Amino acid sequence: MKKIVSKISKGLKGIVTIPADKSISHRAILFTSLANGQSIIKNFSKGQDPLSSLKVCKALGTNAEFSNEELIVKSNGKLSAPQIPLDCGNSGTTMRLISGILAGQNFDSTLVGDESLSKRPMKRVIEPLSLMGAKIESNEFKAPLKIYGKELSPINYTSKLASAQVKSCILLAGLNIEGKTSFTEPYISRNHTEIMLKYMGANISVNNTTVTIEKSNLIPKTIEICGDISSAAYFIVAGLIVPNSKIILKNVGLNPTRTGILEVTEKMGGNIEILDKRNISGEDVGDIQVSYSDLNSCTIEGEIIPRLIDELPVIAVLATQAKGTTVIKDAQDLRNKESDRIKAVVSELKKIGADIEETRDGFIINGKKNLNGNKEVETYHDHRLAMSLYVAGLICEKPISINGFEWVDISFPEFDKLFTSLSL
């Protein structure tokens, strides 16, 4: 599907409620499936990826049905052997997290995914799980994964990569093992797993960049899911770079391991204000007010990268409108996403007039630059690239045509409708 995006002359105005956080939605359905009793999940994400996690849990015997916008989950705390391969769709989060759960079960299972997911690296979870005693067959460390359930042993694992998915996988494997399992990473990656496991009664502790878990029985809970800051990022950037804009984003998650986008925009001189900060189901939440701003370049590197890894494509768009040279580095893991996001972002932004160069582990962007547009751009089956190009199109002198825009539905089916509501 092609999407034509044209320049907005009047600015973006109004209030939008950001849809549910996908990372938290994945964890909510997976964890409540492991709790004995009835849980209620409020504001579960309708993105295709979290729905893949829901589908997998149902195939493992969890009773989960929507009722008046709430997801009612009933489980006896145990999973049952699936009758079919478990289809994770396009969702790396589903495949990596469920691998940790399934490795220690008393049954075998097979995880499959779509063409894009089947190309993504699974060695990062297979390796530590194998050290715990797991038996997993793969296609050169890629899906499909055949997992032979068996009794696992605890592990103290030090990861070279700061990865919430790998961390969560190992913690979930440790949830069912006698003894202490710990995971240490170089920087703190997003910690929704730690927060939710603690909220549900798990025996879990955090010491700097090390998380330790012991065998635990999870307690069924009501979990209210806040808005996704990764989804809010596109509105934040658009509000900062489209002249005459002033918008308020409601109910956005403000977990400190996810707010790198706010720190970077503040460093660049962005006019952003947090309103009505509160805590819901263990997570920090607030409303974000964004106004058009004169921006300056900066360097983005090191420990902040895991806290904004998904937002870097749209931050590259932001940097085209900042005075000076913005350098993004230490982000080589972008090459292992739905697309090689470094190569894809550089290729497509160059087409529409950005002054951007590819480096081994990021980008160099020279601003402030008028974007010409008047081109057809590609999404490479990557939802985040599609949304970033949409934001770029709002300031291009001439319309752009985005090929494969339907990939936005993977994470944010309401995206176009919400943007349109701000430009009326």
C-alpha positions in Angstrom: 0.0 0.0 0.0 1.3 3.5 -0.9 0.7 6.4 1.3 1.1 10.0 0.1 2.2 12.5 2.8 2.2 16.2 2.2 3.6 19.2 4.0 1.6 20.6 6.9 1.4 24.4 6.7 -0.8 25.3 9.7 1.1 23.2 12.3 -0.1 20.3 14.5 -2.6 21.2 17.2 -4.6 19.3 19.7 -4.6 16.3 22.1 -4.1 12.6 21.4 -4.1 9.6 23.7 -1.2 7.4 22.8 -2.1 3.7 22.3 -1.0 1.0 24.7 2.7 0.2 25.3 3.6 -2.9 23.2 6.5 -4.0 25.4 4.3 -4.0 28.5 1.4 -5.7 26.6 3.6 -8.6 25.5 4.7 -9.1 29.1 1.2 -8.8 30.5 -0.2 -11.6 28.5 2.8 -13.9 28.9 3.1 -13.4 32.7 -0.6 -13.6 33.5 -0.6 -16.9 31.6 1.9 -18.2 34.2 -0.3 -17.0 37.2 -2.8 -19.3 38.8 -6.2 -17.5 38.7 -7.9 -14.7 36.9 -6.1 -11.5 35.8 -7.5 -8.4 34.1 -5.4 -6.5 31.5 -6.7 -3.0 30.8 -5.7 -1.2 27.6 -4.0 -4.2 25.9 -2.3 -3.1 22.6 -4.1 -4.0 19.4 -0.8 -4.0 17.4 -0.1 -7.2 15.5 3.0 -8.0 17.5 1.3 -8.1 21.0 -1.6 -10.0 19.3 1.0 -12.6 18.2 1.9 -13.0 21.9 -1.8 -13.4 22.8 -2.2 -16.0 20.0 0.8 -18.0 21.2 -0.5 -18.0 24.8 -3.9 -19.2 23.7 -2.2 -22.1 21.7 -0.5 -23.0 25.0 -3.8 -23.4 26.8 -4.4 -19.9 28.3 -8.0 -18.8 28.3 -7.9 -15.1 27.3 -10.9 -13.1 25.9 -11.7 -9.4 25.4 -14.6 -8.0 27.3 -15.4 -4.3 27.1 -11.9 -3.3 26.2 -10.4 -5.5 29.0 -8.6 -8.7 28.4 -9.7 -11.3 30.9 -7.0 -14.0 31.4 -7.8 -17.3 33.2 -5.0 -19.7 33.8 -4.1 -22.5 36.2 -0.5 -21.3 36.1 0.6 -24.1 33.8 1.0 -24.2 30.1 -0.1 -27.2 28.0 1.7 -28.8 25.0 0.7 -27.0 21.7 -0.9 -29.0 19.0 0.6 -26.8 16.2 3.8 -24.7 15.6 3.6 -21.5 17.6 3.4 -18.6 15.1 5.1 -15.4 16.4 4.3 -13.5 13.3 6.7 -10.5 12.9 7.4 -10.3 16.7 11.0 -10.8 17.9 9.8 -10.0 21.4 7.3 -12.9 21.4 9.8 -15.4 20.1 12.7 -14.4 22.4 10.6 -14.1 25.6 8.5 -17.3 25.0 11.7 -19.2 24.3 12.8 -18.7 28.0 9.4 -19.9 29.2 9.2 -23.0 26.9 12.8 -24.2 27.4 12.0 -25.4 30.9 8.5 -27.0 30.2 7.8 -30.7 30.2 6.8 -30.7 26.6 8.3 -29.8 23.2 7.3 -26.9 21.0 8.2 -25.2 17.7 8.4 -21.5 17.2 7.9 -20.0 13.7 7.6 -16.5 12.3 7.1 -14.6 9.1 9.8 -14.0 6.5 11.2 -11.0 8.3 11.3 -12.6 11.7 12.9 -15.8 10.3 15.9 -13.7 9.3 16.5 -12.2 12.7 19.2 -13.4 15.1 18.2 -15.8 17.9 21.7 -16.8 18.9 21.5 -14.2 21.7 18.8 -16.2 23.5 19.8 -19.7 22.3 23.3 -19.4 23.7 22.5 -18.5 27.3 19.5 -20.9 27.4 21.8 -23.7 26.2 24.2 -22.9 29.1 21.2 -23.5 31.4 20.8 -27.0 29.8 18.2 -26.1 27.2 18.0 -28.1 24.0 17.0 -25.9 21.0 17.4 -26.7 17.3 17.5 -23.8 14.9 18.2 -22.8 11.3 21.7 -21.4 11.9 20.5 -19.6 15.0 17.4 -18.3 13.2 13.7 -19.5 13.3 12.1 -21.9 13.2 13.2 -22.9 16.7 12.5 -26.5 17.9 12.5 -26.4 21.7 12.8 -29.6 23.6 11.4 -28.9 27.1 13.6 -30.2 29.9 14.7 -29.3 33.5 17.1 -26.3 33.5 19.8 -25.2 35.9 20.3 -21.7 37.2 23.0 -19.5 35.7 24.9 -16.2 36.3 25.1 -14.8 32.8 27.0 -11.7 31.7 25.8 -10.3 28.4 27.9 -8.2 26.1 24.7 -6.7 24.8 22.2 -4.5 26.8 19.0 -6.2 25.7 15.7 -6.3 27.4 14.6 -9.3 25.3 17.6 -11.4 26.2 17.4 -10.4 29.9 13.7 -11.2 30.0 14.2 -14.6 28.3 16.8 -15.7 31.0 14.7 -14.3 33.9 11.6 -16.2 32.6 13.6 -19.4 32.3 14.9 -18.8 35.9 11.3 -18.3 37.2 10.8 -22.1 37.2 14.2 -23.2 38.5 15.4 -23.9 42.1 18.3 -21.6 42.9 19.3 -18.1 41.8 19.5 -17.1 38.2 21.2 -13.7 37.4 21.7 -11.6 34.3 24.2 -8.8 34.1 24.3 -6.3 31.2 26.7 -3.5 30.3 24.0 -0.8 30.6 20.5 -1.0 32.0 18.0 -1.9 29.2 14.3 -1.4 29.5 13.1 -3.0 32.8 9.3 -3.6 32.2 10.0 -7.3 33.0 11.5 -6.6 36.4 8.7 -4.2 37.3 5.9 -6.5 36.3 7.4 -9.7 37.8 7.8 -7.8 41.1 4.3 -6.4 40.8 3.1 -10.0 40.4 4.9 -11.3 43.5 8.1 -12.8 42.0 11.2 -13.1 44.1 13.4 -10.7 42.1 16.1 -8.2 43.0 18.1 -5.6 41.1 21.6 -4.5 41.9 23.0 -1.9 39.4 23.0 -3.8 36.0 22.5 -7.2 37.5 19.0 -8.7 38.0 18.5 -11.9 40.1 15.5 -14.1 40.2 14.5 -17.2 42.2 11.8 -19.8 41.6 8.5 -18.0 42.1 4.7 -18.4 41.8 3.2 -15.4 40.1 0.0 -13.9 41.6 -2.9 -13.0 39.2 -3.3 -9.2 39.0 -5.1 -6.3 37.3 -2.6 -4.7 35.0 -3.3 -1.3 33.5 -1.1 -0.6 30.5 0.1 3.0 29.8 0.7 4.6 26.4 3.8 3.6 24.4 6.6 6.2 24.5 8.0 4.6 21.3 4.7 5.4 19.6 4.7 8.9 21.2 8.1 9.5 19.8 6.8 10.2 16.3 4.4 12.8 17.6 7.1 14.3 19.8 9.4 14.7 16.8 6.6 16.0 14.6 5.6 18.6 17.2 9.2 19.8 17.5 9.9 20.2 13.7 6.5 21.2 12.1 6.3 25.0 12.5 3.4 26.4 14.7 2.8 23.1 16.4 1.6 22.6 20.0 0.2 19.2 21.1 -0.4 17.2 24.2 0.1 13.5 24.3 -1.9 11.7 27.0 -1.1 8.7 29.2 2.5 8.1 28.1 4.8 5.7 29.9 7.7 7.5 31.5 9.8 4.5 32.6 13.3 5.9 33.0 14.7 3.0 30.9 12.6 4.3 27.9 12.8 8.1 28.2 16.1 8.5 26.2 14.0 10.3 23.5 13.0 13.0 26.1 16.6 13.4 27.3 17.9 13.9 23.7 15.2 16.3 22.7 15.8 18.4 25.9 19.6 18.3 25.1 18.8 19.6 21.6 16.6 22.5 23.0 13.2 21.0 22.4 10.2 22.6 24.2 8.8 19.7 26.1 6.9 19.7 29.4 5.7 16.7 31.5 2.2 17.2 33.0 0.3 15.1 35.7 3.0 12.5 36.4 1.7 9.4 38.2 2.3 5.7 38.8 0.1 2.9 37.3 0.7 -0.8 37.9 4.3 -0.1 38.9 5.1 2.1 35.9 5.6 5.9 35.8 3.1 7.7 33.5 2.4 11.3 32.5 1.1 13.6 29.8 3.7 15.3 27.4 3.2 18.8 26.0 5.3 19.5 22.9 5.8 22.7 21.0 7.7 23.7 17.8 11.3 24.5 18.7 14.6 25.8 17.3 16.9 22.8 17.7 20.7 22.3 18.0 22.7 19.2 17.2 24.2 16.8 19.7 26.1 13.5 20.0 24.1 10.4 21.0 26.1 7.5 22.3 26.9 5.1 25.1 24.5 4.1 27.9 21.6 6.1 26.5 21.4 4.0 23.3 19.4 1.0 24.8 16.9 3.6 26.2 16.1 4.9 22.7 17.1 2.2 20.3 13.7 2.0 18.7 13.4 5.8 18.4 16.7 6.3 16.5 15.1 6.3 13.0 12.8 9.2 13.9 15.6 10.9 15.9 17.5 10.9 12.6 14.6 12.8 11.1 14.7 15.2 14.0 18.4 15.8 13.5 17.9 17.0 9.9 16.1 20.0 11.5 18.8 20.7 14.1 21.6 23.3 13.5 25.0 21.7 13.3 26.1 18.0 13.0 24.4 15.3 15.0 26.4 12.1 15.5 24.7 8.8 16.6 27.0 6.0 17.5 27.1 2.7 19.5 23.9 1.7 17.8 25.1 -1.2 15.7 22.2 -3.4 16.9 20.0 -1.3 14.6 21.4 -3.5 11.8 19.6 -6.5 13.4 16.0 -5.1 13.5 13.1 -5.7 11.0 15.5 -4.1 8.5 19.1 -3.0 8.6 17.8 0.3 10.0 21.1 2.1 9.6 21.4 1.4 5.9 17.6 1.9 5.3 17.3 5.2 7.2 20.3 6.7 5.3 19.1 5.5 1.9 15.5 6.8 2.2 16.3 10.1 4.0 19.0 10.9 1.4 16.3 10.4 -1.4 14.2 13.3 0.0 17.1 15.6 0.6 18.7 14.9 4.0 22.5 15.3 4.5 23.1 12.0 6.2 26.0 9.5 6.2 26.1 5.9 7.3 28.7 4.7 9.8 29.4 1.2 11.1 27.4 1.9 14.2 25.1 4.8 13.4 24.7 8.0 11.5 26.2 11.5 10.9 23.5 14.0 10.1 24.2 17.6 9.0 21.3 20.1 9.6 19.4 22.3 9.4 18.3 21.1 6.0 15.2 21.7 3.9 13.8 18.4 2.8 12.7 18.4 -0.9 10.5 15.4 -1.0 8.9 14.6 -4.4 10.2 11.0 -4.2 8.9 7.5 -3.6 10.5 5.9 -0.5 10.7 2.3 0.7 9.8 0.9 4.1 11.7 -2.5 3.8 8.8 -4.2 5.7 9.8 -2.1 8.7 7.0 -0.3 10.7 9.4 2.1 12.5 11.0 3.3 9.2 7.5 3.7 7.7 6.4 6.0 10.6 9.7 7.9 10.6 9.3 8.7 6.8 5.7 9.8 7.4 7.0 12.4 10.0 9.7 13.5 7.5 7.0 13.9 4.8 5.2 16.5 7.0 8.0 19.0 6.4 9.0 18.1 2.8 8.5 20.9 0.3 6.7 18.4 -2.0 4.7 15.3 -1.2 6.4 11.9 -0.8 5.0 8.5 -1.5 5.7 5.8 1.1 5.7 2.2 -0.3 4.6 -0.6 2.0 2.9 1.8 4.5 0.7 -1.1 5.7 3.6 -2.3 7.9 2.7 0.4 10.3 -0.1 -1.9 11.5 2.5 -4.2 13.1 2.8 -1.8 16.0 0.5 1.2 15.5 -2.7 0.7 13.4 -4.2 4.0 14.7 -1.1 6.0 13.6 -2.5 7.8 10.5 -5.9 8.5 12.0 -4.3 10.2 15.1 -1.9 12.3 13.0 -4.8 13.4 10.8 -6.8 14.5 13.9 -4.0 16.9 14.8 -3.8 18.5 11.3 -7.5 19.3 10.7 
